Amino acid sequence: MFHETKEYFLNLFKEKKKMRKEKLNHVEETHTFHKNIEVNLTNLKGILGKSDDVVFREFQISVHNPIKVFICFINGLVNTEVINEFIVKPLMAYLPHDTYDNDGIYPNLIKAVKDHTLSVADLKETQSMNQVINAVLSGETALFIDGNQSAILISVQGFESRSVEEPATETTVRGPREGFVENIQVNTALIRRKIKNPNLIFEKLTLGKKTSTSIGIVYIDGIANPKIIQEVKHRLTQIDTDSILGSGYAEQFIKDHPLSPFPTIGNSEKPDSIAGKLLEGKVAIICDGTPVVLIIPYLFIESLKSVEDYYTDFFLASFRRIVRTFAFFATIVTPALYVAVTTYHPGMIPTILLVTMAASHEGTPFTSFLEAIIMGITFELITEAGIKMPRPIGQAVSIVGALVIGQAAVQAGIVSSPMVIVMAFTGISSFIIPPLNTVIILFRLIFLILGASLGLYGILIGFFILFTHLCSLRSFGTPYFAPIAPMIWKELKDSVIRAPLWLLKSRPQSITWKHTQRQGSSLKPEPPTSNQDGEER
């Protein structure tokens, strides 16, 4: 009975998949190319002509034997000056005489137009109506010539886009200030400027049945693991949805462990950051319409790193990573530790401090646990208000709101002064690690409940849950908690601490598995030598 039911659902799934495929190819099967240009024009107007921004320009070429042609494009997505100067004008003014025979027949007019008339760099011939429609919707121009069962697609995109500027979420002091934009062509060029290597590969996909969003897969051939590349392609091609409006859409469809709060796919808006990840053997996903580029695979330790670390001295970079590590554990444990100690283990607090805390908590009507919950919710409300409001107003709301509410809450006796200090320290620590915001909010609540229920023993149970969950995760086959679990000694040089760049001689083995060598065998820079007179040389 079980096998029959399983076979039934498998057949039903295959039938639905076949129906979806037939639906996607409906345009191509219903409207095919015809030698009569009027038929092609009618079919194309029936598909695209309902919208006012779609332009159909009809005219004739050749003086001796006029031939009807028309171009189709979407106003606002193309450069009309290029169309007028390099497409319409050459076609109307010039046509090679050797393209037609004595009877006035044009046996190879499409080839003649491509080779001798159009002075544009990017064009191609197609016999697929579905491809023509997708190209026009993407900003290309389609050229139809009477008597030919094919069309020429000309790339003349010219829509307005945001200029390259420093991303607001990833500021840097010594590194490059440029960031990705919403145009996929500009983003690929920014990466190409960083990695001038013929093995840098860009592969294009189209996702979204209604949006037809361009997706780019980027990797370095010979460094990236072929299994990871194949898995990324497989997961992307399996996405069956109407719309992909940003990289965040694709991320939610392809990520490992979708119910886990930990990010198993990274993201960045900086080309130098993505270039560094590609050189480690990772794969990037660029989505047209968004400046955020995804990076695969992504490990937990990378949440504690910053691209700025590689532009500064290794002492300062290591110190900052240690601070970030401390901030992560402090922001999820500090409220729970305060509640556990004040509720179950007051003997661990120095006497003078205990008296001060007891005096400040004397007039409050709530327990430490409820105080932490109230202050946590209030802090998140202030943070959300500061993000949603315009930037000048948001900063004022965040600063004034925190000061006024905190002071008023203490004076009104709703919460104690130590709790305000604890939650302020917790909130500041959470801002240091933006990639783990979801993790911080969830595990802070888990630790708080465990600490209020079981004291320090509950906090230890929380750490056991946290590390067990981290060790169980994988990102596209790579252990998420590497190089700590499993322990990979070579990769510890670029984990919580950062060794000098001349010691980082190999790429992460947990990602590439082979081709890990990335620099020569020299151990360190040669110190300057001096001659007998004491002069450096």
Beta strands, then each sheet from edge to edge (+ up, - down):
strand 1: 54-61
strand 2: 67-74
strand 3: 123-126
strand 4: 141-145
strand 5: 151-154
strand 6: 200-207
strand 7: 213-220
strand 8: 266-268
strand 9: 283-287
strand 10: 293-296
strand 11: 474-475
strand 12: 478-479
sheet 1: 1+ 2- 4+ 5- 3+
sheet 2: 6+ 7- 9+ 10- 8+
sheet 3: 11+ 12-
end
